[in-house]
Amino acid sequence: MHSSNPPSGRAWILALSFLFLVVVLSQTVSADAWQNIKDKMSTIVCGFKKIFATVATGVAAFTMVIAGIQWVSSEADPGARKKAKTTMIHAMLGLIIISIANDIVNLILKSPCP
């Protein structure tokens, strides 16, 4: 069995230095600068959210179309029909999750993305 080694002295010094830097910067940076940083981070998160939601919605819609075609074309094969139905249900669940994720991100950012 392989055991992991504890962090080296350099790793601890680096981590503590980073923590010290964050504490010092948080005390010296003005409230306006922090608000500016938060606004920029919100813009970045909103951009990623829009890209993800657009791509995921497109994939879910495409999956539903393909599953619908499979459902219609599976005339006498109950296995294929069940597979198409399951695929369509999973795509619908994906759309619901995308919608909920959108609301969660807006809640965390405390403002809706434009």
A tleap script that builds the chain and sets N, CA, C and O, in Angstrom:
source leaprc.protein.ff14SB
mol = sequence {
  NMET HIE SER SER ASN PRO PRO SER GLY ARG
  ALA TRP ILE LEU ALA LEU SER PHE LEU PHE
  LEU VAL VAL VAL LEU SER GLN THR VAL SER
  ALA ASP ALA TRP GLN ASN ILE LYS ASP LYS
  MET SER THR ILE VAL CYS GLY PHE LYS LYS
  ILE PHE ALA THR VAL ALA THR GLY VAL ALA
  ALA PHE THR MET VAL ILE ALA GLY ILE GLN
  TRP VAL SER SER GLU ALA ASP PRO GLY ALA
  ARG LYS LYS ALA LYS THR THR MET ILE HIE
  ALA MET LEU GLY LEU ILE ILE ILE SER ILE
  ALA ASN ASP ILE VAL ASN LEU ILE LEU LYS
  SER PRO CYS CPRO
}
set mol.1.N position { 0.836 -1.165 0.000 }
set mol.1.CA position { 0.000 0.000 0.000 }
set mol.1.C position { 0.889 1.238 0.000 }
set mol.1.O position { 1.874 1.309 0.735 }
set mol.2.N position { 0.536 2.197 -0.819 }
set mol.2.CA position { 1.316 3.422 -0.958 }
set mol.2.C position { 0.725 4.495 -0.071 }
set mol.2.O position { -0.467 4.790 -0.148 }
set mol.3.N position { 1.555 5.074 0.767 }
set mol.3.CA position { 1.070 6.160 1.617 }
set mol.3.C position { 1.566 7.485 1.067 }
set mol.3.O position { 2.672 7.575 0.535 }
set mol.4.N position { 0.747 8.503 1.199 }
set mol.4.CA position { 1.139 9.816 0.689 }
set mol.4.C position { 2.044 10.505 1.695 }
set mol.4.O position { 1.889 10.360 2.907 }
set mol.5.N position { 2.983 11.249 1.165 }
set mol.5.CA position { 3.912 11.984 2.014 }
set mol.5.C position { 3.272 13.283 2.486 }
set mol.5.O position { 2.497 13.897 1.752 }
set mol.6.N position { 3.592 13.705 3.713 }
set mol.6.CA position { 3.056 14.995 4.169 }
set mol.6.C position { 3.699 16.129 3.385 }
set mol.6.O position { 4.783 15.960 2.825 }
set mol.7.N position { 3.038 17.287 3.340 }
set mol.7.CA position { 3.601 18.417 2.595 }
set mol.7.C position { 4.979 18.794 3.127 }
set mol.7.O position { 5.245 18.709 4.326 }
set mol.8.N position { 5.833 19.206 2.224 }
set mol.8.CA position { 7.183 19.596 2.611 }
set mol.8.C position { 7.161 20.969 3.280 }
set mol.8.O position { 6.143 21.661 3.286 }
set mol.9.N position { 8.311 21.343 3.842 }
set mol.9.CA position { 8.424 22.646 4.489 }
set mol.9.C position { 8.180 23.784 3.524 }
set mol.9.O position { 7.594 24.804 3.890 }
set mol.10.N position { 8.634 23.610 2.276 }
set mol.10.CA position { 8.419 24.655 1.265 }
set mol.10.C position { 6.935 24.861 0.991 }
set mol.10.O position { 6.472 25.992 0.842 }
set mol.11.N position { 6.197 23.758 0.925 }
set mol.11.CA position { 4.759 23.861 0.662 }
set mol.11.C position { 4.064 24.633 1.779 }
set mol.11.O position { 3.189 25.458 1.515 }
set mol.12.N position { 4.451 24.369 3.026 }
set mol.12.CA position { 3.850 25.084 4.149 }
set mol.12.C position { 4.191 26.559 4.095 }
set mol.12.O position { 3.328 27.408 4.318 }
set mol.13.N position { 5.448 26.873 3.798 }
set mol.13.CA position { 5.865 28.271 3.722 }
set mol.13.C position { 5.113 28.987 2.608 }
set mol.13.O position { 4.668 30.121 2.785 }
set mol.14.N position { 4.971 28.328 1.463 }
set mol.14.CA position { 4.245 28.919 0.343 }
set mol.14.C position { 2.777 29.155 0.702 }
set mol.14.O position { 2.225 30.214 0.404 }
set mol.15.N position { 2.149 28.169 1.340 }
set mol.15.CA position { 0.739 28.303 1.723 }
set mol.15.C position { 0.548 29.416 2.746 }
set mol.15.O position { -0.385 30.212 2.631 }
set mol.16.N position { 1.413 29.476 3.733 }
set mol.16.CA position { 1.295 30.526 4.743 }
set mol.16.C position { 1.588 31.904 4.163 }
set mol.16.O position { 0.966 32.891 4.554 }
set mol.17.N position { 2.532 31.969 3.235 }
set mol.17.CA position { 2.825 33.250 2.579 }
set mol.17.C position { 1.624 33.729 1.779 }
set mol.17.O position { 1.287 34.912 1.803 }
set mol.18.N position { 0.986 32.816 1.076 }
set mol.18.CA position { -0.196 33.169 0.299 }
set mol.18.C position { -1.309 33.655 1.223 }
set mol.18.O position { -1.963 34.659 0.940 }
set mol.19.N position { -1.522 32.941 2.326 }
set mol.19.CA position { -2.553 33.335 3.282 }
set mol.19.C position { -2.254 34.714 3.862 }
set mol.19.O position { -3.155 35.542 3.998 }
set mol.20.N position { -0.989 34.958 4.202 }
set mol.20.CA position { -0.585 36.259 4.730 }
set mol.20.C position { -0.842 37.354 3.697 }
set mol.20.O position { -1.338 38.429 4.035 }
set mol.21.N position { -0.504 37.078 2.442 }
set mol.21.CA position { -0.716 38.052 1.376 }
set mol.21.C position { -2.198 38.379 1.217 }
set mol.21.O position { -2.562 39.542 1.043 }
set mol.22.N position { -3.044 37.368 1.275 }
set mol.22.CA position { -4.488 37.591 1.155 }
set mol.22.C position { -4.991 38.446 2.318 }
set mol.22.O position { -5.785 39.364 2.114 }
set mol.23.N position { -4.537 38.151 3.526 }
set mol.23.CA position { -4.979 38.920 4.694 }
set mol.23.C position { -4.510 40.367 4.588 }
set mol.23.O position { -5.282 41.292 4.844 }
set mol.24.N position { -3.262 40.563 4.216 }
set mol.24.CA position { -2.729 41.921 4.106 }
set mol.24.C position { -3.455 42.695 3.014 }
set mol.24.O position { -3.822 43.853 3.213 }
set mol.25.N position { -3.665 42.060 1.855 }
set mol.25.CA position { -4.358 42.747 0.767 }
set mol.25.C position { -5.792 43.077 1.135 }
set mol.25.O position { -6.304 44.136 0.770 }
set mol.26.N position { -6.438 42.181 1.854 }
set mol.26.CA position { -7.829 42.445 2.217 }
set mol.26.C position { -7.940 43.633 3.167 }
set mol.26.O position { -8.980 44.290 3.217 }
set mol.27.N position { -6.890 43.912 3.914 }
set mol.27.CA position { -6.908 45.047 4.824 }
set mol.27.C position { -6.530 46.353 4.137 }
set mol.27.O position { -6.937 47.429 4.576 }
set mol.28.N position { -5.752 46.262 3.059 }
set mol.28.CA position { -5.246 47.478 2.424 }
set mol.28.C position { -6.050 47.913 1.204 }
set mol.28.O position { -5.976 49.074 0.804 }
set mol.29.N position { -6.811 47.007 0.611 }
set mol.29.CA position { -7.570 47.352 -0.586 }
set mol.29.C position { -8.870 48.026 -0.170 }
set mol.29.O position { -9.539 47.577 0.759 }
set mol.30.N position { -9.218 49.088 -0.851 }
set mol.30.CA position { -10.419 49.848 -0.491 }
set mol.30.C position { -11.679 49.070 -0.844 }
set mol.30.O position { -11.648 48.112 -1.616 }
set mol.31.N position { -12.775 49.504 -0.264 }
set mol.31.CA position { -14.060 48.852 -0.517 }
set mol.31.C position { -14.464 48.996 -1.984 }
set mol.31.O position { -15.063 48.085 -2.556 }
set mol.32.N position { -14.139 50.135 -2.593 }
set mol.32.CA position { -14.457 50.336 -4.008 }
set mol.32.C position { -13.691 49.356 -4.888 }
set mol.32.O position { -14.228 48.840 -5.869 }
set mol.33.N position { -12.440 49.105 -4.533 }
set mol.33.CA position { -11.640 48.157 -5.319 }
set mol.33.C position { -12.203 46.751 -5.188 }
set mol.33.O position { -12.263 46.015 -6.173 }
set mol.34.N position { -12.624 46.361 -3.964 }
set mol.34.CA position { -13.224 45.034 -3.790 }
set mol.34.C position { -14.526 44.927 -4.576 }
set mol.34.O position { -14.804 43.882 -5.165 }
set mol.35.N position { -15.311 45.970 -4.595 }
set mol.35.CA position { -16.558 45.949 -5.361 }
set mol.35.C position { -16.262 45.812 -6.844 }
set mol.35.O position { -16.971 45.104 -7.559 }
set mol.36.N position { -15.218 46.484 -7.309 }
set mol.36.CA position { -14.812 46.382 -8.706 }
set mol.36.C position { -14.388 44.953 -9.037 }
set mol.36.O position { -14.740 44.427 -10.092 }
set mol.37.N position { -13.633 44.328 -8.133 }
set mol.37.CA position { -13.203 42.942 -8.341 }
set mol.37.C position { -14.420 42.015 -8.362 }
set mol.37.O position { -14.517 41.138 -9.220 }
set mol.38.N position { -15.348 42.207 -7.418 }
set mol.38.CA position { -16.555 41.379 -7.379 }
set mol.38.C position { -17.387 41.554 -8.643 }
set mol.38.O position { -17.938 40.582 -9.160 }
set mol.39.N position { -17.483 42.780 -9.145 }
set mol.39.CA position { -18.245 43.023 -10.376 }
set mol.39.C position { -17.609 42.307 -11.567 }
set mol.39.O position { -18.307 41.720 -12.393 }
set mol.40.N position { -16.277 42.361 -11.646 }
set mol.40.CA position { -15.588 41.679 -12.754 }
set mol.40.C position { -15.755 40.170 -12.659 }
set mol.40.O position { -15.960 39.502 -13.672 }
set mol.41.N position { -15.668 39.622 -11.435 }
set mol.41.CA position { -15.853 38.184 -11.256 }
set mol.41.C position { -17.289 37.784 -11.611 }
set mol.41.O position { -17.507 36.734 -12.215 }
set mol.42.N position { -18.259 38.607 -11.243 }
set mol.42.CA position { -19.648 38.321 -11.598 }
set mol.42.C position { -19.828 38.307 -13.110 }
set mol.42.O position { -20.548 37.465 -13.646 }
set mol.43.N position { -19.178 39.231 -13.790 }
set mol.43.CA position { -19.254 39.278 -15.250 }
set mol.43.C position { -18.662 38.015 -15.861 }
set mol.43.O position { -19.217 37.457 -16.807 }
set mol.44.N position { -17.537 37.568 -15.319 }
set mol.44.CA position { -16.897 36.344 -15.834 }
set mol.44.C position { -17.786 35.135 -15.576 }
set mol.44.O position { -17.988 34.317 -16.474 }
set mol.45.N position { -18.322 35.008 -14.363 }
set mol.45.CA position { -19.189 33.873 -14.025 }
set mol.45.C position { -20.441 33.890 -14.896 }
set mol.45.O position { -20.880 32.841 -15.368 }
set mol.46.N position { -21.017 35.067 -15.113 }
set mol.46.CA position { -22.205 35.167 -15.970 }
set mol.46.C position { -21.893 34.751 -17.405 }
set mol.46.O position { -22.707 34.101 -18.062 }
set mol.47.N position { -20.720 35.127 -17.881 }
set mol.47.CA position { -20.322 34.726 -19.231 }
set mol.47.C position { -20.204 33.216 -19.359 }
set mol.47.O position { -20.705 32.627 -20.316 }
set mol.48.N position { -19.536 32.587 -18.387 }
set mol.48.CA position { -19.408 31.125 -18.406 }
set mol.48.C position { -20.778 30.469 -18.295 }
set mol.48.O position { -21.054 29.469 -18.958 }
set mol.49.N position { -21.638 31.044 -17.445 }
set mol.49.CA position { -22.972 30.466 -17.266 }
set mol.49.C position { -23.772 30.522 -18.566 }
set mol.49.O position { -24.453 29.563 -18.929 }
set mol.50.N position { -23.681 31.653 -19.261 }
set mol.50.CA position { -24.409 31.785 -20.527 }
set mol.50.C position { -23.909 30.782 -21.561 }
set mol.50.O position { -24.704 30.145 -22.253 }
set mol.51.N position { -22.592 30.647 -21.662 }
set mol.51.CA position { -22.022 29.698 -22.631 }
set mol.51.C position { -22.448 28.280 -22.280 }
set mol.51.O position { -22.902 27.535 -23.149 }
set mol.52.N position { -22.303 27.898 -21.006 }
set mol.52.CA position { -22.672 26.553 -20.579 }
set mol.52.C position { -24.156 26.280 -20.814 }
set mol.52.O position { -24.525 25.230 -21.340 }
set mol.53.N position { -25.005 27.234 -20.420 }
set mol.53.CA position { -26.449 27.031 -20.570 }
set mol.53.C position { -26.838 26.918 -22.040 }
set mol.53.O position { -27.699 26.111 -22.391 }
set mol.54.N position { -26.213 27.717 -22.900 }
set mol.54.CA position { -26.525 27.664 -24.327 }
set mol.54.C position { -26.116 26.325 -24.933 }
set mol.54.O position { -26.891 25.700 -25.657 }
set mol.55.N position { -24.901 25.892 -24.634 }
set mol.55.CA position { -24.417 24.623 -25.182 }
set mol.55.C position { -25.232 23.452 -24.630 }
set mol.55.O position { -25.654 22.574 -25.383 }
set mol.56.N position { -25.452 23.445 -23.306 }
set mol.56.CA position { -26.184 22.333 -22.696 }
set mol.56.C position { -27.631 22.273 -23.192 }
set mol.56.O position { -28.163 21.185 -23.414 }
set mol.57.N position { -28.265 23.422 -23.367 }
set mol.57.CA position { -29.633 23.440 -23.889 }
set mol.57.C position { -29.673 22.942 -25.324 }
set mol.57.O position { -30.581 22.204 -25.707 }
set mol.58.N position { -28.691 23.344 -26.112 }
set mol.58.CA position { -28.617 22.855 -27.492 }
set mol.58.C position { -28.417 21.350 -27.564 }
set mol.58.O position { -29.041 20.669 -28.379 }
set mol.59.N position { -27.544 20.837 -26.708 }
set mol.59.CA position { -27.311 19.384 -26.679 }
set mol.59.C position { -28.576 18.654 -26.244 }
set mol.59.O position { -28.933 17.630 -26.827 }
set mol.60.N position { -29.255 19.170 -25.226 }
set mol.60.CA position { -30.489 18.532 -24.754 }
set mol.60.C position { -31.566 18.560 -25.835 }
set mol.60.O position { -32.272 17.569 -26.022 }
set mol.61.N position { -31.704 19.671 -26.545 }
set mol.61.CA position { -32.705 19.759 -27.614 }
set mol.61.C position { -32.366 18.792 -28.744 }
set mol.61.O position { -33.246 18.104 -29.263 }
set mol.62.N position { -31.095 18.740 -29.123 }
set mol.62.CA position { -30.664 17.807 -30.176 }
set mol.62.C position { -30.920 16.364 -29.752 }
set mol.62.O position { -31.364 15.543 -30.555 }
set mol.63.N position { -30.638 16.058 -28.482 }
set mol.63.CA position { -30.876 14.709 -27.970 }
set mol.63.C position { -32.353 14.364 -28.003 }
set mol.63.O position { -32.721 13.234 -28.324 }
set mol.64.N position { -33.207 15.334 -27.673 }
set mol.64.CA position { -34.645 15.072 -27.720 }
set mol.64.C position { -35.126 14.829 -29.141 }
set mol.64.O position { -35.985 13.975 -29.361 }
set mol.65.N position { -34.592 15.557 -30.103 }
set mol.65.CA position { -34.970 15.347 -31.505 }
set mol.65.C position { -34.551 13.955 -31.963 }
set mol.65.O position { -35.333 13.237 -32.586 }
set mol.66.N position { -33.308 13.577 -31.649 }
set mol.66.CA position { -32.824 12.244 -32.038 }
set mol.66.C position { -33.658 11.156 -31.363 }
set mol.66.O position { -34.024 10.169 -32.002 }
set mol.67.N position { -33.962 11.332 -30.069 }
set mol.67.CA position { -34.778 10.343 -29.356 }
set mol.67.C position { -36.180 10.266 -29.949 }
set mol.67.O position { -36.756 9.182 -30.038 }
set mol.68.N position { -36.734 11.402 -30.353 }
set mol.68.CA position { -38.053 11.392 -31.001 }
set mol.68.C position { -38.035 10.637 -32.317 }
set mol.68.O position { -38.959 9.883 -32.621 }
set mol.69.N position { -36.978 10.840 -33.099 }
set mol.69.CA position { -36.847 10.112 -34.366 }
set mol.69.C position { -36.711 8.614 -34.102 }
set mol.69.O position { -37.315 7.799 -34.800 }
set mol.70.N position { -35.911 8.252 -33.087 }
set mol.70.CA position { -35.758 6.839 -32.744 }
set mol.70.C position { -37.080 6.249 -32.265 }
set mol.70.O position { -37.400 5.103 -32.584 }
set mol.71.N position { -37.835 7.011 -31.516 }
set mol.71.CA position { -39.118 6.538 -30.999 }
set mol.71.C position { -40.088 6.266 -32.149 }
set mol.71.O position { -40.756 5.232 -32.183 }
set mol.72.N position { -40.154 7.205 -33.083 }
set mol.72.CA position { -41.071 7.043 -34.215 }
set mol.72.C position { -40.627 5.899 -35.124 }
set mol.72.O position { -41.459 5.161 -35.653 }
set mol.73.N position { -39.312 5.754 -35.303 }
set mol.73.CA position { -38.820 4.729 -36.227 }
set mol.73.C position { -38.754 3.340 -35.602 }
set mol.73.O position { -38.471 2.372 -36.308 }
set mol.74.N position { -39.004 3.211 -34.312 }
set mol.74.CA position { -38.980 1.889 -33.669 }
set mol.74.C position { -40.388 1.317 -33.632 }
set mol.74.O position { -41.011 1.228 -32.574 }
set mol.75.N position { -40.871 0.938 -34.786 }
set mol.75.CA position { -42.275 0.518 -34.921 }
set mol.75.C position { -42.627 -0.667 -34.027 }
set mol.75.O position { -43.508 -0.560 -33.175 }
set mol.76.N position { -41.958 -1.777 -34.214 }
set mol.76.CA position { -42.359 -2.988 -33.507 }
set mol.76.C position { -41.347 -3.423 -32.450 }
set mol.76.O position { -41.529 -4.454 -31.802 }
set mol.77.N position { -40.297 -2.652 -32.278 }
set mol.77.CA position { -39.250 -3.047 -31.332 }
set mol.77.C position { -39.456 -2.328 -29.994 }
set mol.77.O position { -39.121 -1.151 -29.860 }
set mol.78.N position { -40.012 -3.047 -29.001 }
set mol.78.CA position { -40.272 -2.389 -27.717 }
set mol.78.C position { -38.985 -1.967 -26.991 }
set mol.78.O position { -39.001 -0.994 -26.236 }
set mol.79.N position { -37.892 -2.671 -27.204 }
set mol.79.CA position { -36.618 -2.305 -26.570 }
set mol.79.C position { -36.110 -0.965 -27.068 }
set mol.79.O position { -35.661 -0.128 -26.286 }
set mol.80.N position { -36.184 -0.767 -28.403 }
set mol.80.CA position { -35.739 0.499 -28.984 }
set mol.80.C position { -36.656 1.640 -28.558 }
set mol.80.O position { -36.197 2.755 -28.309 }
set mol.81.N position { -37.954 1.356 -28.475 }
set mol.81.CA position { -38.902 2.380 -28.044 }
set mol.81.C position { -38.645 2.799 -26.597 }
set mol.81.O position { -38.701 3.983 -26.263 }
set mol.82.N position { -38.363 1.805 -25.739 }
set mol.82.CA position { -38.075 2.100 -24.341 }
set mol.82.C position { -36.780 2.908 -24.219 }
set mol.82.O position { -36.696 3.835 -23.412 }
set mol.83.N position { -35.777 2.554 -25.018 }
set mol.83.CA position { -34.510 3.291 -24.991 }
set mol.83.C position { -34.720 4.739 -25.428 }
set mol.83.O position { -34.164 5.656 -24.824 }
set mol.84.N position { -35.514 4.947 -26.468 }
set mol.84.CA position { -35.788 6.303 -26.949 }
set mol.84.C position { -36.556 7.102 -25.895 }
set mol.84.O position { -36.278 8.281 -25.675 }
set mol.85.N position { -37.520 6.453 -25.250 }
set mol.85.CA position { -38.300 7.129 -24.211 }
set mol.85.C position { -37.403 7.518 -23.030 }
set mol.85.O position { -37.515 8.624 -22.503 }
set mol.86.N position { -36.522 6.614 -22.621 }
set mol.86.CA position { -35.599 6.893 -21.518 }
set mol.86.C position { -34.657 8.038 -21.884 }
set mol.86.O position { -34.381 8.903 -21.054 }
set mol.87.N position { -34.163 8.046 -23.124 }
set mol.87.CA position { -33.283 9.123 -23.578 }
set mol.87.C position { -34.006 10.463 -23.533 }
set mol.87.O position { -33.428 11.471 -23.126 }
set mol.88.N position { -35.265 10.475 -23.949 }
set mol.88.CA position { -36.037 11.712 -23.947 }
set mol.88.C position { -36.284 12.202 -22.515 }
set mol.88.O position { -36.219 13.402 -22.250 }
set mol.89.N position { -36.560 11.296 -21.615 }
set mol.89.CA position { -36.770 11.671 -20.209 }
set mol.89.C position { -35.480 12.253 -19.630 }
set mol.89.O position { -35.515 13.251 -18.910 }
set mol.90.N position { -34.343 11.627 -19.944 }
set mol.90.CA position { -33.069 12.138 -19.435 }
set mol.90.C position { -32.758 13.524 -19.998 }
set mol.90.O position { -32.215 14.373 -19.291 }
set mol.91.N position { -33.096 13.753 -21.250 }
set mol.91.CA position { -32.879 15.076 -21.837 }
set mol.91.C position { -33.762 16.120 -21.160 }
set mol.91.O position { -33.318 17.242 -20.917 }
set mol.92.N position { -35.006 15.760 -20.855 }
set mol.92.CA position { -35.893 16.684 -20.154 }
set mol.92.C position { -35.374 16.976 -18.744 }
set mol.92.O position { -35.430 18.118 -18.288 }
set mol.93.N position { -34.873 15.958 -18.058 }
set mol.93.CA position { -34.285 16.173 -16.739 }
set mol.93.C position { -33.067 17.086 -16.837 }
set mol.93.O position { -32.840 17.918 -15.960 }
set mol.94.N position { -32.292 16.932 -17.895 }
set mol.94.CA position { -31.149 17.818 -18.115 }
set mol.94.C position { -31.582 19.262 -18.267 }
set mol.94.O position { -30.934 20.159 -17.729 }
set mol.95.N position { -32.669 19.504 -18.992 }
set mol.95.CA position { -33.185 20.871 -19.139 }
set mol.95.C position { -33.649 21.445 -17.797 }
set mol.95.O position { -33.455 22.628 -17.518 }
set mol.96.N position { -34.256 20.600 -16.981 }
set mol.96.CA position { -34.686 21.056 -15.650 }
set mol.96.C position { -33.473 21.409 -14.798 }
set mol.96.O position { -33.481 22.424 -14.100 }
set mol.97.N position { -32.427 20.580 -14.848 }
set mol.97.CA position { -31.211 20.841 -14.075 }
set mol.97.C position { -30.541 22.129 -14.555 }
set mol.97.O position { -30.040 22.903 -13.739 }
set mol.98.N position { -30.527 22.363 -15.856 }
set mol.98.CA position { -29.955 23.604 -16.390 }
set mol.98.C position { -30.710 24.804 -15.847 }
set mol.98.O position { -30.097 25.801 -15.466 }
set mol.99.N position { -32.021 24.720 -15.808 }
set mol.99.CA position { -32.838 25.822 -15.308 }
set mol.99.C position { -32.582 26.066 -13.819 }
set mol.99.O position { -32.462 27.211 -13.385 }
set mol.100.N position { -32.498 24.989 -13.047 }
set mol.100.CA position { -32.240 25.127 -11.612 }
set mol.100.C position { -30.838 25.691 -11.381 }
set mol.100.O position { -30.647 26.533 -10.504 }
set mol.101.N position { -29.858 25.232 -12.163 }
set mol.101.CA position { -28.491 25.739 -12.017 }
set mol.101.C position { -28.443 27.234 -12.304 }
set mol.101.O position { -27.719 27.974 -11.638 }
set mol.102.N position { -29.203 27.674 -13.284 }
set mol.102.CA position { -29.280 29.098 -13.604 }
set mol.102.C position { -29.777 29.883 -12.397 }
set mol.102.O position { -29.216 30.927 -12.065 }
set mol.103.N position { -30.821 29.394 -11.739 }
set mol.103.CA position { -31.362 30.076 -10.563 }
set mol.103.C position { -30.370 30.065 -9.402 }
set mol.103.O position { -30.269 31.047 -8.667 }
set mol.104.N position { -29.643 28.971 -9.232 }
set mol.104.CA position { -28.668 28.882 -8.145 }
set mol.104.C position { -27.537 29.879 -8.359 }
set mol.104.O position { -27.114 30.546 -7.414 }
set mol.105.N position { -27.046 29.988 -9.578 }
set mol.105.CA position { -25.980 30.957 -9.860 }
set mol.105.C position { -26.474 32.376 -9.605 }
set mol.105.O position { -25.748 33.184 -9.025 }
set mol.106.N position { -27.682 32.690 -10.023 }
set mol.106.CA position { -28.238 34.023 -9.769 }
set mol.106.C position { -28.380 34.287 -8.267 }
set mol.106.O position { -28.165 35.409 -7.809 }
set mol.107.N position { -28.739 33.257 -7.506 }
set mol.107.CA position { -28.874 33.407 -6.065 }
set mol.107.C position { -27.513 33.658 -5.418 }
set mol.107.O position { -27.394 34.497 -4.524 }
set mol.108.N position { -26.495 32.939 -5.864 }
set mol.108.CA position { -25.161 33.102 -5.300 }
set mol.108.C position { -24.602 34.489 -5.646 }
set mol.108.O position { -23.993 35.144 -4.800 }
set mol.109.N position { -24.811 34.925 -6.877 }
set mol.109.CA position { -24.317 36.237 -7.272 }
set mol.109.C position { -25.149 37.384 -6.698 }
set mol.109.O position { -24.746 38.545 -6.768 }
set mol.110.N position { -26.304 37.056 -6.135 }
set mol.110.CA position { -27.219 38.026 -5.528 }
set mol.110.C position { -27.766 39.035 -6.534 }
set mol.110.O position { -28.288 40.085 -6.157 }
set mol.111.N position { -27.642 38.709 -7.800 }
set mol.111.CA position { -28.249 39.538 -8.843 }
set mol.111.C position { -28.305 38.699 -10.114 }
set mol.111.O position { -27.383 37.938 -10.406 }
set mol.112.N position { -29.378 38.841 -10.855 }
set mol.112.CA position { -29.452 38.078 -12.106 }
set mol.112.C position { -28.437 38.561 -13.117 }
set mol.112.O position { -28.107 39.745 -13.187 }
set mol.113.N position { -27.954 37.618 -13.895 }
set mol.113.CA position { -27.022 37.991 -14.959 }
set mol.113.C position { -27.790 38.727 -16.052 }
set mol.113.O position { -28.939 38.390 -16.339 }
set mol.114.N position { -27.166 39.721 -16.658 }
set mol.114.CA position { -27.855 40.475 -17.717 }
set mol.114.C position { -28.037 39.639 -18.966 }
set mol.114.O position { -28.596 40.118 -19.953 }
savepdb mol mol.pdb
quit
